[in-house]
Amino acid sequence: MGMRKCDTDIRFLTRLIEKDAFPGDVISLVAERESWRKEIYNPLSHIHKWWAQRLGCVFRAILLACQLPEDANLLEEFYQKHDFSGMSVLDPFMGSGTTIGEAHKLGYTTLGRDINPVACESVRVALGALDHEKLQIAFQQLSRTVGDRIRDLYKSADQIGQICDVLYYFWVKTVVCPECKTQVDLFSTRVVARNACPERRPEIVVCCPSCGDLFRSKNKSSKAHCRTCGLSFDPLVGSTSGPKASCTGCGCNFAIVKAMRISKKPPMHRLYGKLLLTPNGGKVYLRTTTEDDRQYQRCSALLKSELAHGTIRLPETILADGFNTRQAMNYNYFAWRDFFNNRQLLALGWLREAITQISDVSTRDALLMLFSGLLEFNNMFATYKGEGTGAVRHMFSHHILKPERMPIEANVWGTAKSSGAFLNLFKTRLLRAMEYRERPFEPRIGKQGKKYCSNPPFSGEVNTIWPTLGNFKQRAIYLSCGSSDQMELPDKSVDLVVTDPPFFDNVHYSELADFFYAWQKLCPHGFINGTSTTRHPREVQDAVPEQFAAKLRNVFSECHRVLKDNGLLVLTYHHSRPEGWTALGSALFGAGFRVVNAHPVKSEMSVAAPKFQAKEPIQLDVILVCRKSFSVEITSVDFIGVVDKAAKKASEKLLRLSSVGIRLSRGDCRVAIMSQFFAEVGSVAYSNAVLEALQSHEDKLCQAIDRIYETICSSTKNVVNSLEFDSTYQMEIPFLA
C-alpha cells in the first residue's frame, strides 16, 4: 500500500477513532509486546527517566485513527507509511514525549508542552540535533580520561590476591539502638542475591550474621550452614521485621524511624560485600576486607579535597516537604546529595565536570542528559535485583523515594558485564535511540519483534520558540516549557489534542524530578534555567479532587480554545477510585467537551511494581475521544438506562480483550464502565447532573462492574500465555501470522 497523504475533507467526517470499530483488542496485543521492553521498542522516550511513560504503539494507533475514515482498516494501515503534513497535534502534558515522537513519524506538525523542565529537556535532547560520530568520539575521549579515573575507584582483590574490577559493592543501613547504643545492621534478610529464574538456578548467596562471610546456599531453604564459622541460621530472617529492628546487643525491639530521628543525620551504612569480575570473565561474591574500607576512606578524603579546591561541583539543593519526599525526610535525608555515598559523589562529580568541558553543544547536552539518567542507578536508594537480569533496581522502581535498608553501589563507569553504568547506558540508551531515529520501526507480534515500515527518519530539528502566530511549519517539532492552562497559540489553530494527563493522588512528578534537577541546574542549558525547584503552583497534581479537577479543567479549557471546531481531543486515562473519575468528568465537561467514545487498551507492563502490588491492579488505559460540545444542555436523563447501556458496551469491549489473552481485573472493569458511562452521556456534557449521577448511582455502577467481572471470569478461558492465539483469530489479523 502506498503512502497516505492527508485528505483535508476527512476532517469534516466521522473518524475511525469515534467508532466502535476501533480495534482496541489487537492494538492491545501489540502493546503487550511493547510493554515488556519499552526501552527497545520506544527508545527515544527512555533516554531519561520519566513517570507514567505511555506505549508508542497505542499513540500511533490513536493518531492514525484520528485521520482515517470510519470504514478504514487500522490493522492494514498501522505498518504503512503516512504523511499527515498540514495537520497539527498538540500534547499539553508532554511528559516523555511519546505523542510527539509518534506524531513526527506520521508527518504531523507537533507541539509539545510540559510544566516540568526535566521532561522538556529530555524530549528536546532526544528529538534534537545529534551527530552519531561526534557522540562516539566524545565518549571515547571520556573513557580514556575520566573513565580511567573512575574505573580505578572500583578495583579490589579477590580471594587469591589478584586485582579485579568491582561490579557492585553491597551496603547495609545501620542505626544506633536507643537502649544500649549498639550499632545495629538493618538486614531485612540475609539473602544477598538470587537468580531471576530460581527454578533453573535455585542457588542463593547469603551473608553469615556471625562472621560476615558470603557463600551460596539453597533457595527457599530455612537452614544455611556457614562454611567459615560453622553457624547454622535461617537466611530469610534478618534483624528487621516491618518497621522495627531487633538489637543484636540487648535484644530489644525498637521503631527504626524513631531511632533514625534521634540522630538527626542521614543514615549510616556499613560495607559488607562485593561482587568482582575476575580477569578470566568470572564472577565471585566475597565479603569486604579492611583494605576495601581503607579504599573507601581514601575516596572520602579525596572528595573533601576536590570540593575544597573547587574542581568539582555537587548539588546543594535541599528537599522540600511533599507527598513523595516525606518518606525520605523521615530518615533524615534533607539534601539531594545525601542520597549518594562519598565514592559515588566523587565519581559523579568527576564525570559531570568532564562532560561540561565538551565544546560541541548538542553532544555535550546529550551526554549531560545521559549523565542525569545515570543518577537513578547510582545512589544509595538503588538495590540489587540479582542474577539473570539487569542487576541494579533503580531508585524509582516503586515510584516513591523509598529508603532501602540493603542498597547496592554499582561501578559508576562500568564494565561489559555491568548494569546501570555510564558505559552500558551509552550503548543501550543513547546509541539505541540514535539507531531508532535513523530507521524508526514498530513493534509487532509473531516471530519477529520489529517491523520496519518506511517511517521517515527523525529530522533532528526542534524549535524551542513557540509559534505564537500559528504559522506552523510542516512536520516541525515545537517544544515549550510552562503551564498549559495558558498557551501562546491562536484560537482554533490546532487540529488535534492528544495527551495523557496526570491523575490526582498518585505520583507527584515534580517532587521526584527535583532529584535530577538538583544536578542539572548546576549547568543551565536548554530548558534547564537554574531555578531552585521544578515544583510549580499550577502543576496539575493534587491530592484533593476538587483542586485537581479545577487545574485540569483550566488546561482543557485552553485546549478547547486552541482546538479547531472540528478537531478532536483524545486522552488516555485510568483510575481505581470513583473520585478520580468525578474529577476527570468535572474537568472535561466543565471545559466544554463531550465524550463520543471510549476504547480500553493495554497499558503498562503487568509486573511493574506499583501494579503488581496493587489490590486491584489495572492493566488497561482507556482512550477517551472527545469533541467540542455545541448542543443545548439537556437536564432530563434516564441515568439508570445509561448505566445499563454503558455496562453492555463495556462488557463487549472487555470480552474482546479477554478473548485475545489480555488478563483483566475488577479494576480494569471499573476503567471500562466509567469511561463508557461518560461516552453515553456525551449529549449532556455541560450538566452537573452527570457528576451528580456518578455519586447517586455509584452502587449501581459498582454492581455493573461486579457483573462484568464475573462474566469475564466465567465466559473466557484462562490464557496462560497472552501472546498465544487460536488459528481463526490469526487469520483475521494478517500481520500476526
SENU-723844 format. One record per residue (C-alpha): residue in three letters; x, y, z. Coordinates in steps of 0.1 Angstrom, whole numbers, plus 5000, padded with zeros to 4 digits. Layout:
% SENU-723844
REC   code     xx     yy     zz
REC    ALA      X      Y      Z
...
//
This chain:
% SENU-723844
REC   code     xx     yy     zz
REC    MET   5000   5000   5000
REC    GLY   5014   5034   4991
REC    MET   5019   5064   5013
REC    ARG   4987   5080   5025
REC    LYS   4985   5118   5022
REC    CYS   4962   5137   5044
REC    ASP   4928   5142   5028
REC    THR   4916   5176   5041
REC    ASP   4880   5166   5036
REC    ILE   4884   5138   5062
REC    ARG   4885   5165   5089
REC    PHE   4848   5171   5084
REC    LEU   4838   5134   5086
REC    THR   4834   5109   5114
REC    ARG   4867   5093   5120
REC    LEU   4876   5058   5129
REC    ILE   4886   5065   5165
REC    GLU   4850   5077   5171
REC    LYS   4835   5043   5162
REC    ASP   4834   5010   5180
REC    ALA   4853   4995   5150
REC    PHE   4885   5008   5165
REC    PRO   4904   4975   5172
REC    GLY   4915   4981   5208
REC    ASP   4919   4943   5212
REC    VAL   4945   4939   5185
REC    ILE   4963   4971   5194
REC    SER   4965   4957   5229
REC    LEU   4984   4927   5216
REC    VAL   5010   4950   5200
REC    ALA   5010   4970   5233
REC    GLU   5016   4938   5253
REC    ARG   5047   4932   5232
REC    GLU   5060   4967   5236
REC    SER   5052   4969   5274
REC    TRP   5078   4942   5282
REC    ARG   5107   4960   5265
REC    LYS   5097   4997   5262
REC    GLU   5133   5008   5261
REC    ILE   5138   4987   5230
REC    TYR   5106   4995   5211
REC    ASN   5103   5031   5221
REC    PRO   5139   5042   5229
REC    LEU   5135   5079   5224
REC    SER   5112   5081   5254
REC    HIS   5137   5062   5275
REC    ILE   5169   5081   5272
REC    HIS   5160   5096   5306
REC    LYS   5136   5087   5334
REC    TRP   5100   5100   5334
REC    TRP   5070   5086   5351
REC    ALA   5039   5071   5336
REC    GLN   5055   5066   5302
REC    ARG   5029   5056   5276
REC    LEU   5032   5030   5249
REC    GLY   5042   5043   5215
REC    CYS   5021   5018   5195
REC    VAL   4989   5029   5213
REC    PHE   4996   5065   5204
REC    ARG   5004   5056   5168
REC    ALA   4971   5039   5166
REC    ILE   4953   5069   5181
REC    LEU   4970   5094   5157
REC    LEU   4962   5072   5127
REC    ALA   4926   5066   5138
REC    CYS   4921   5103   5142
REC    GLN   4927   5108   5105
REC    LEU   4914   5076   5089
REC    PRO   4877   5074   5078
REC    GLU   4853   5054   5099
REC    ASP   4854   5025   5075
REC    ALA   4892   5022   5073
REC    ASN   4911   4991   5084
REC    LEU   4935   5003   5110
REC    LEU   4953   4970   5110
REC    GLU   4962   4974   5074
REC    GLU   4973   5010   5079
REC    PHE   4993   5005   5110
REC    TYR   5026   4994   5093
REC    GLN   5022   5017   5063
REC    LYS   5040   5050   5056
REC    HIS   5018   5080   5062
REC    ASP   5022   5117   5056
REC    PHE   4998   5138   5076
REC    SER   5016   5170   5067
REC    GLY   4995   5201   5071
REC    MET   4979   5186   5102
REC    SER   4989   5197   5137
REC    VAL   4988   5178   5170
REC    LEU   4992   5193   5205
REC    ASP   5002   5175   5237
REC    PRO   4997   5198   5267
REC    PHE   5011   5171   5291
REC    MET   5041   5161   5270
REC    GLY   5060   5141   5297
REC    SER   5085   5118   5280
REC    GLY   5073   5129   5245
REC    THR   5056   5097   5233
REC    THR   5029   5117   5214
REC    ILE   5055   5140   5199
REC    GLY   5077   5112   5186
REC    GLU   5048   5091   5172
REC    ALA   5032   5121   5155
REC    HIS   5065   5132   5140
REC    LYS   5069   5097   5123
REC    LEU   5034   5102   5108
REC    GLY   5043   5136   5093
REC    TYR   5023   5158   5117
REC    THR   5034   5192   5129
REC    THR   5038   5186   5166
REC    LEU   5035   5209   5196
REC    GLY   5046   5196   5230
REC    ARG   5044   5215   5262
REC    ASP   5051   5205   5298
REC    ILE   5053   5224   5330
REC    ASN   5084   5204   5342
REC    PRO   5118   5214   5327
REC    VAL   5133   5179   5333
REC    ALA   5107   5164   5310
REC    CYS   5111   5192   5284
REC    GLU   5148   5189   5283
REC    SER   5148   5151   5279
REC    VAL   5125   5154   5249
REC    ARG   5145   5183   5234
REC    VAL   5177   5162   5236
REC    ALA   5160   5130   5223
REC    LEU   5145   5147   5193
REC    GLY   5171   5174   5187
REC    ALA   5203   5176   5167
REC    LEU   5226   5147   5174
REC    ASP   5256   5135   5155
REC    HIS   5264   5098   5158
REC    GLU   5301   5102   5150
REC    LYS   5306   5132   5174
REC    LEU   5289   5113   5202
REC    GLN   5312   5083   5197
REC    ILE   5344   5104   5196
REC    ALA   5334   5123   5227
REC    PHE   5325   5091   5246
REC    GLN   5359   5075   5237
REC    GLN   5377   5107   5249
REC    LEU   5358   5105   5282
REC    SER   5366   5068   5285
REC    ARG   5404   5074   5281
REC    THR   5404   5102   5307
REC    VAL   5378   5104   5334
REC    GLY   5366   5069   5327
REC    ASP   5400   5055   5337
REC    ARG   5400   5076   5369
REC    ILE   5366   5062   5378
REC    ARG   5375   5027   5370
REC    ASP   5404   5029   5394
REC    LEU   5379   5037   5422
REC    TYR   5363   5003   5416
REC    LYS   5393   4979   5420
REC    SER   5396   4952   5447
REC    ALA   5415   4920   5453
REC    ASP   5398   4886   5451
REC    GLN   5405   4856   5474
REC    ILE   5439   4848   5458
REC    GLY   5450   4884   5457
REC    GLN   5446   4893   5420
REC    ILE   5432   4927   5413
REC    CYS   5397   4927   5398
REC    ASP   5370   4951   5386
REC    VAL   5343   4956   5412
REC    LEU   5309   4952   5397
REC    TYR   5289   4960   5428
REC    TYR   5295   4968   5465
REC    PHE   5269   4957   5490
REC    TRP   5259   4980   5519
REC    VAL   5235   4978   5548
REC    LYS   5220   5007   5567
REC    THR   5228   5009   5604
REC    VAL   5212   5026   5633
REC    VAL   5221   5030   5670
REC    CYS   5200   5010   5694
REC    PRO   5181   5036   5716
REC    GLU   5186   5013   5747
REC    CYS   5222   5000   5746
REC    LYS   5237   5022   5718
REC    THR   5249   4992   5698
REC    GLN   5252   4998   5661
REC    VAL   5225   4976   5645
REC    ASP   5226   4964   5609
REC    LEU   5192   4967   5593
REC    PHE   5193   4935   5573
REC    SER   5157   4927   5562
REC    THR   5170   4893   5551
REC    ARG   5204   4875   5549
REC    VAL   5199   4867   5513
REC    VAL   5222   4889   5492
REC    ALA   5214   4876   5457
REC    ARG   5191   4851   5440
REC    ASN   5186   4843   5403
REC    ALA   5157   4858   5383
REC    CYS   5148   4822   5373
REC    PRO   5150   4802   5406
REC    GLU   5135   4771   5390
REC    ARG   5165   4768   5368
REC    ARG   5191   4782   5392
REC    PRO   5180   4775   5428
REC    GLU   5211   4788   5445
REC    ILE   5212   4820   5465
REC    VAL   5240   4840   5480
REC    VAL   5237   4846   5518
REC    CYS   5256   4867   5543
REC    CYS   5265   4850   5576
REC    PRO   5253   4870   5606
REC    SER   5282   4859   5627
REC    CYS   5314   4862   5606
REC    GLY   5300   4881   5576
REC    ASP   5312   4856   5550
REC    LEU   5293   4854   5517
REC    PHE   5285   4819   5504
REC    ARG   5260   4800   5483
REC    SER   5230   4781   5497
REC    LYS   5197   4766   5486
REC    ASN   5168   4788   5476
REC    LYS   5137   4786   5499
REC    SER   5157   4766   5525
REC    SER   5152   4776   5561
REC    LYS   5187   4765   5570
REC    ALA   5221   4777   5558
REC    HIS   5254   4765   5571
REC    CYS   5284   4789   5571
REC    ARG   5315   4774   5556
REC    THR   5338   4797   5576
REC    CYS   5324   4798   5612
REC    GLY   5300   4768   5611
REC    LEU   5270   4788   5621
REC    SER   5236   4774   5610
REC    PHE   5209   4800   5606
REC    ASP   5177   4809   5586
REC    PRO   5188   4831   5557
REC    LEU   5153   4845   5552
REC    VAL   5153   4861   5587
REC    GLY   5171   4894   5592
REC    SER   5174   4919   5620
REC    THR   5143   4938   5610
REC    SER   5106   4930   5607
REC    GLY   5084   4956   5591
REC    PRO   5091   4990   5607
REC    LYS   5110   4976   5637
REC    ALA   5145   4963   5643
REC    SER   5159   4938   5668
REC    CYS   5191   4948   5686
REC    THR   5219   4922   5685
REC    GLY   5233   4936   5717
REC    CYS   5204   4938   5742
REC    GLY   5177   4921   5722
REC    CYS   5152   4949   5724
REC    ASN   5128   4957   5695
REC    PHE   5126   4994   5685
REC    ALA   5110   5015   5658
REC    ILE   5135   5022   5631
REC    VAL   5122   5056   5620
REC    LYS   5121   5068   5657
REC    ALA   5157   5058   5662
REC    MET   5167   5075   5629
REC    ARG   5151   5108   5640
REC    ILE   5172   5108   5672
REC    SER   5204   5110   5652
REC    LYS   5192   5140   5631
REC    LYS   5216   5129   5604
REC    PRO   5212   5108   5572
REC    PRO   5215   5070   5579
REC    MET   5249   5054   5583
REC    HIS   5259   5025   5561
REC    ARG   5283   4995   5566
REC    LEU   5301   4980   5536
REC    TYR   5299   4942   5539
REC    GLY   5302   4926   5505
REC    LYS   5313   4928   5469
REC    LEU   5308   4911   5435
REC    LEU   5340   4910   5415
REC    LEU   5346   4904   5378
REC    THR   5378   4883   5376
REC    PRO   5403   4887   5348
REC    ASN   5391   4855   5331
REC    GLY   5355   4868   5330
REC    GLY   5341   4850   5360
REC    LYS   5321   4865   5389
REC    VAL   5327   4859   5426
REC    TYR   5309   4871   5457
REC    LEU   5332   4880   5486
REC    ARG   5330   4897   5520
REC    THR   5348   4930   5520
REC    THR   5382   4935   5538
REC    THR   5399   4962   5558
REC    GLU   5416   4973   5526
REC    ASP   5382   4978   5510
REC    ASP   5373   5000   5539
REC    ARG   5405   5019   5536
REC    GLN   5399   5025   5499
REC    TYR   5365   5040   5506
REC    GLN   5380   5063   5532
REC    ARG   5406   5074   5507
REC    CYS   5377   5083   5483
REC    SER   5361   5103   5511
REC    ALA   5393   5122   5517
REC    LEU   5398   5129   5480
REC    LEU   5362   5141   5477
REC    LYS   5368   5166   5505
REC    SER   5399   5178   5488
REC    GLU   5383   5182   5454
REC    LEU   5354   5202   5469
REC    ALA   5378   5224   5488
REC    HIS   5397   5232   5456
REC    GLY   5366   5237   5436
REC    THR   5375   5212   5410
REC    ILE   5341   5195   5411
REC    ARG   5306   5208   5420
REC    LEU   5279   5189   5438
REC    PRO   5242   5197   5444
REC    GLU   5234   5220   5473
REC    THR   5196   5218   5470
REC    ILE   5177   5207   5500
REC    LEU   5144   5186   5499
REC    ALA   5111   5204   5504
REC    ASP   5083   5187   5522
REC    GLY   5059   5168   5500
REC    PHE   5038   5137   5494
REC    ASN   5068   5119   5477
REC    THR   5096   5134   5497
REC    ARG   5083   5129   5532
REC    GLN   5093   5093   5535
REC    ALA   5130   5101   5527
REC    MET   5129   5131   5551
REC    ASN   5117   5108   5579
REC    TYR   5151   5091   5575
REC    ASN   5169   5125   5577
REC    TYR   5176   5128   5540
REC    PHE   5174   5166   5538
REC    ALA   5196   5173   5509
REC    TRP   5197   5156   5475
REC    ARG   5234   5149   5477
REC    ASP   5227   5128   5509
REC    PHE   5212   5102   5485
REC    PHE   5248   5092   5475
REC    ASN   5278   5079   5493
REC    ASN   5312   5096   5490
REC    ARG   5327   5073   5463
REC    GLN   5296   5079   5442
REC    LEU   5298   5116   5447
REC    LEU   5334   5117   5437
REC    ALA   5329   5096   5405
REC    LEU   5298   5115   5395
REC    GLY   5314   5149   5402
REC    TRP   5344   5140   5380
REC    LEU   5322   5127   5352
REC    ARG   5298   5157   5352
REC    GLU   5327   5181   5352
REC    ALA   5344   5163   5322
REC    ILE   5312   5164   5302
REC    THR   5307   5201   5307
REC    GLN   5340   5207   5290
REC    ILE   5329   5192   5257
REC    SER   5328   5220   5231
REC    ASP   5301   5208   5208
REC    VAL   5268   5219   5224
REC    SER   5245   5192   5211
REC    THR   5270   5164   5220
REC    ARG   5275   5179   5255
REC    ASP   5238   5183   5261
REC    ALA   5231   5147   5251
REC    LEU   5258   5134   5274
REC    LEU   5246   5156   5302
REC    MET   5212   5141   5298
REC    LEU   5227   5106   5298
REC    PHE   5246   5115   5330
REC    SER   5213   5126   5346
REC    GLY   5198   5093   5337
REC    LEU   5228   5076   5353
REC    LEU   5219   5090   5387
REC    GLU   5188   5068   5392
REC    PHE   5211   5037   5392
REC    ASN   5240   5051   5412
REC    ASN   5227   5062   5446
REC    MET   5221   5046   5480
REC    PHE   5184   5041   5472
REC    ALA   5192   5015   5445
REC    THR   5191   4978   5453
REC    TYR   5202   4945   5438
REC    LYS   5178   4926   5416
REC    GLY   5201   4896   5415
REC    GLU   5215   4875   5387
REC    GLY   5199   4866   5354
REC    THR   5186   4901   5347
REC    GLY   5197   4938   5349
REC    ALA   5213   4937   5383
REC    VAL   5205   4972   5396
REC    ARG   5170   4980   5406
REC    HIS   5168   5018   5402
REC    MET   5156   5040   5429
REC    PHE   5122   5048   5413
REC    SER   5110   5013   5408
REC    HIS   5083   5019   5434
REC    HIS   5075   5055   5422
REC    ILE   5085   5068   5456
REC    LEU   5116   5078   5475
REC    LYS   5119   5046   5495
REC    PRO   5150   5044   5518
REC    GLU   5164   5010   5512
REC    ARG   5180   4990   5540
REC    MET   5203   4970   5518
REC    PRO   5214   4993   5490
REC    ILE   5238   4985   5462
REC    GLU   5267   5006   5449
REC    ALA   5274   4999   5412
REC    ASN   5305   5007   5393
REC    VAL   5297   5041   5380
REC    TRP   5317   5038   5347
REC    GLY   5310   5001   5344
REC    THR   5323   4971   5326
REC    ALA   5310   4949   5298
REC    LYS   5290   4929   5324
REC    SER   5278   4959   5345
REC    SER   5242   4972   5349
REC    GLY   5232   5008   5353
REC    ALA   5267   5022   5344
REC    PHE   5276   5051   5321
REC    LEU   5293   5027   5297
REC    ASN   5262   5005   5294
REC    LEU   5236   5033   5293
REC    PHE   5256   5050   5265
REC    LYS   5251   5018   5244
REC    THR   5216   5008   5255
REC    ARG   5201   5042   5257
REC    LEU   5219   5068   5236
REC    LEU   5232   5047   5207
REC    ARG   5200   5027   5206
REC    ALA   5180   5059   5203
REC    MET   5203   5072   5176
REC    GLU   5197   5040   5155
REC    TYR   5159   5043   5160
REC    ARG   5160   5079   5149
REC    GLU   5177   5069   5117
REC    ARG   5154   5040   5110
REC    PRO   5122   5040   5131
REC    PHE   5103   5008   5134
REC    GLU   5071   4995   5151
REC    PRO   5067   4965   5175
REC    ARG   5048   4936   5161
REC    ILE   5036   4902   5173
REC    GLY   5048   4870   5158
REC    LYS   5082   4855   5152
REC    GLN   5097   4890   5145
REC    GLY   5097   4916   5172
REC    LYS   5102   4946   5150
REC    LYS   5086   4958   5118
REC    TYR   5104   4984   5096
REC    CYS   5077   5001   5078
REC    SER   5092   5030   5058
REC    ASN   5088   5056   5086
REC    PRO   5109   5086   5076
REC    PRO   5140   5093   5097
REC    PHE   5136   5119   5125
REC    SER   5145   5154   5113
REC    GLY   5167   5162   5143
REC    GLU   5153   5197   5144
REC    VAL   5135   5211   5174
REC    ASN   5120   5246   5177
REC    THR   5120   5260   5212
REC    ILE   5104   5292   5202
REC    TRP   5066   5287   5203
REC    PRO   5048   5296   5171
REC    THR   5025   5322   5187
REC    LEU   5011   5334   5153
REC    GLY   5000   5299   5143
REC    ASN   5024   5298   5113
REC    PHE   5032   5261   5117
REC    LYS   5059   5246   5095
REC    GLN   5051   5212   5081
REC    ARG   5065   5183   5101
REC    ALA   5081   5207   5125
REC    ILE   5086   5200   5162
REC    TYR   5078   5228   5187
REC    LEU   5085   5224   5223
REC    SER   5077   5247   5252
REC    CYS   5081   5247   5290
REC    GLY   5053   5262   5310
REC    SER   5018   5257   5323
REC    SER   4994   5245   5296
REC    ASP   4965   5265   5311
REC    GLN   4977   5295   5292
REC    MET   4994   5287   5258
REC    GLU   5006   5313   5234
REC    LEU   4987   5299   5204
REC    PRO   4959   5315   5183
REC    ASP   4923   5305   5187
REC    LYS   4912   5274   5167
REC    SER   4947   5268   5153
REC    VAL   4953   5231   5162
REC    ASP   4938   5201   5145
REC    LEU   4942   5175   5173
REC    VAL   4950   5174   5210
REC    VAL   4963   5140   5221
REC    THR   4976   5136   5256
REC    ASP   4979   5115   5287
REC    PRO   4971   5138   5316
REC    PRO   4982   5131   5352
REC    PHE   4958   5119   5377
REC    PHE   4954   5130   5413
REC    ASP   4967   5115   5445
REC    ASN   4995   5095   5429
REC    VAL   5030   5103   5417
REC    HIS   5039   5139   5422
REC    TYR   5062   5143   5393
REC    SER   5080   5175   5403
REC    GLU   5088   5162   5438
REC    LEU   5107   5133   5422
REC    ALA   5121   5152   5392
REC    ASP   5139   5175   5416
REC    PHE   5163   5146   5423
REC    PHE   5176   5150   5387
REC    TYR   5171   5188   5386
REC    ALA   5194   5193   5416
REC    TRP   5223   5181   5394
REC    GLN   5210   5195   5361
REC    LYS   5207   5231   5373
REC    LEU   5245   5231   5381
REC    CYS   5249   5238   5343
REC    PRO   5219   5257   5330
REC    HIS   5212   5248   5293
REC    GLY   5182   5242   5271
REC    PHE   5151   5242   5293
REC    ILE   5172   5240   5325
REC    ASN   5173   5275   5338
REC    GLY   5188   5271   5373
REC    THR   5157   5279   5394
REC    SER   5156   5262   5428
REC    THR   5129   5235   5420
REC    THR   5107   5221   5393
REC    ARG   5076   5225   5416
REC    HIS   5051   5249   5402
REC    PRO   5018   5261   5418
REC    ARG   4999   5254   5385
REC    GLU   5012   5219   5382
REC    VAL   4982   5196   5377
REC    GLN   4989   5173   5407
REC    ASP   4968   5175   5438
REC    ALA   4956   5151   5465
REC    VAL   4923   5170   5468
REC    PRO   4900   5160   5439
REC    GLU   4883   5195   5436
REC    GLN   4917   5212   5433
REC    PHE   4929   5187   5408
REC    ALA   4897   5190   5388
REC    ALA   4900   5228   5387
REC    LYS   4936   5228   5374
REC    LEU   4928   5201   5348
REC    ARG   4897   5220   5337
REC    ASN   4919   5251   5332
REC    VAL   4942   5232   5308
REC    PHE   4913   5215   5290
REC    SER   4896   5249   5286
REC    GLU   4928   5262   5270
REC    CYS   4928   5232   5247
REC    HIS   4892   5240   5238
REC    ARG   4903   5275   5228
REC    VAL   4932   5265   5206
REC    LEU   4914   5234   5190
REC    LYS   4896   5238   5158
REC    ASP   4858   5234   5160
REC    ASN   4860   5201   5140
REC    GLY   4891   5189   5159
REC    LEU   4893   5161   5185
REC    LEU   4907   5159   5220
REC    VAL   4919   5123   5227
REC    LEU   4933   5114   5260
REC    THR   4943   5082   5278
REC    TYR   4934   5077   5314
REC    HIS   4927   5052   5342
REC    HIS   4919   5055   5379
REC    SER   4909   5030   5405
REC    ARG   4888   5054   5427
REC    PRO   4854   5070   5419
REC    GLU   4866   5105   5428
REC    GLY   4893   5101   5401
REC    TRP   4865   5098   5375
REC    THR   4844   5126   5391
REC    ALA   4874   5149   5388
REC    LEU   4881   5140   5352
REC    GLY   4844   5144   5343
REC    SER   4843   5178   5360
REC    ALA   4873   5189   5341
REC    LEU   4862   5176   5307
REC    PHE   4825   5187   5308
REC    GLY   4834   5220   5325
REC    ALA   4858   5228   5297
REC    GLY   4831   5223   5271
REC    PHE   4839   5189   5258
REC    ARG   4817   5158   5253
REC    VAL   4829   5122   5252
REC    VAL   4819   5105   5220
REC    ASN   4836   5071   5226
REC    ALA   4859   5051   5249
REC    HIS   4883   5023   5240
REC    PRO   4900   5002   5266
REC    VAL   4935   4992   5256
REC    LYS   4965   4975   5273
REC    SER   4987   5000   5292
REC    GLU   5019   4993   5311
REC    MET   5037   4961   5319
REC    SER   5017   4939   5342
REC    VAL   5045   4931   5365
REC    ALA   5056   4967   5372
REC    ALA   5059   4971   5409
REC    PRO   5032   4996   5415
REC    LYS   5007   4975   5395
REC    PHE   5019   4941   5408
REC    GLN   5014   4952   5445
REC    ALA   4980   4968   5439
REC    LYS   4949   4952   5454
REC    GLU   4931   4955   5421
REC    PRO   4959   4960   5395
REC    ILE   4948   4980   5364
REC    GLN   4963   4967   5332
REC    LEU   4943   4990   5309
REC    ASP   4942   5026   5299
REC    VAL   4911   5039   5283
REC    ILE   4912   5061   5252
REC    LEU   4886   5088   5257
REC    VAL   4876   5105   5224
REC    CYS   4861   5140   5229
REC    ARG   4847   5167   5207
REC    LYS   4836   5203   5215
REC    SER   4801   5204   5227
REC    PHE   4778   5229   5210
REC    SER   4744   5213   5219
REC    VAL   4718   5227   5242
REC    GLU   4721   5214   5277
REC    ILE   4698   5185   5285
REC    THR   4689   5180   5321
REC    SER   4664   5151   5320
REC    VAL   4683   5119   5315
REC    ASP   4674   5083   5323
REC    PHE   4707   5076   5341
REC    ILE   4697   5041   5351
REC    GLY   4692   5033   5314
REC    VAL   4726   5050   5307
REC    VAL   4743   5028   5332
REC    ASP   4728   4997   5317
REC    LYS   4738   5007   5282
REC    ALA   4773   5016   5293
REC    ALA   4777   4983   5311
REC    LYS   4766   4964   5279
REC    LYS   4791   4982   5257
REC    ALA   4819   4980   5282
REC    SER   4813   4942   5286
REC    GLU   4815   4937   5249
REC    LYS   4848   4956   5246
REC    LEU   4863   4938   5276
REC    LEU   4853   4904   5263
REC    ARG   4871   4912   5231
REC    LEU   4903   4920   5251
REC    SER   4899   4889   5273
REC    SER   4894   4867   5242
REC    VAL   4929   4875   5229
REC    GLY   4946   4868   5262
REC    ILE   4946   4902   5280
REC    ARG   4942   4894   5317
REC    LEU   4917   4917   5333
REC    SER   4910   4926   5369
REC    ARG   4880   4942   5386
REC    GLY   4899   4975   5384
REC    ASP   4900   4971   5346
REC    CYS   4862   4966   5346
REC    ARG   4859   4999   5365
REC    VAL   4880   5017   5340
REC    ALA   4859   5004   5311
REC    ILE   4825   5011   5325
REC    MET   4833   5045   5340
REC    SER   4847   5057   5307
REC    GLN   4818   5042   5287
REC    PHE   4794   5059   5311
REC    PHE   4810   5092   5301
REC    ALA   4806   5083   5264
REC    GLU   4769   5075   5268
REC    VAL   4761   5109   5284
REC    GLY   4781   5129   5259
REC    SER   4750   5149   5250
REC    VAL   4748   5164   5284
REC    ALA   4784   5175   5286
REC    TYR   4777   5208   5304
REC    SER   4754   5194   5330
REC    ASN   4762   5189   5366
REC    ALA   4737   5161   5365
REC    VAL   4764   5139   5351
REC    LEU   4786   5143   5381
REC    GLU   4757   5140   5405
REC    ALA   4747   5108   5387
REC    LEU   4781   5093   5393
REC    GLN   4776   5097   5431
REC    SER   4739   5089   5432
REC    HIS   4743   5058   5410
REC    GLU   4776   5046   5424
REC    ASP   4761   5015   5439
REC    LYS   4745   5005   5405
REC    LEU   4778   5012   5388
REC    CYS   4796   4990   5413
REC    GLN   4771   4962   5407
REC    ALA   4776   4965   5370
REC    ILE   4814   4963   5375
REC    ASP   4810   4931   5395
REC    ARG   4787   4916   5369
REC    ILE   4811   4923   5341
REC    TYR   4840   4909   5361
REC    GLU   4821   4877   5369
REC    THR   4811   4874   5332
REC    ILE   4847   4877   5321
REC    CYS   4859   4852   5347
REC    SER   4832   4826   5337
REC    SER   4829   4831   5300
REC    THR   4865   4831   5288
REC    LYS   4893   4806   5293
REC    ASN   4924   4815   5312
REC    VAL   4951   4820   5286
REC    VAL   4984   4813   5303
REC    ASN   5005   4830   5276
REC    SER   4988   4862   5264
REC    LEU   5007   4860   5231
REC    GLU   4991   4827   5221
REC    PHE   4960   4828   5199
REC    ASP   4939   4803   5180
REC    SER   4943   4800   5143
REC    THR   4909   4815   5135
REC    TYR   4919   4848   5151
REC    GLN   4953   4848   5134
REC    MET   4936   4845   5100
REC    GLU   4918   4878   5107
REC    ILE   4950   4896   5115
REC    PRO   4975   4893   5087
REC    PHE   5004   4909   5105
REC    LEU   5003   4884   5134
REC    ALA   5010   4855   5111
//
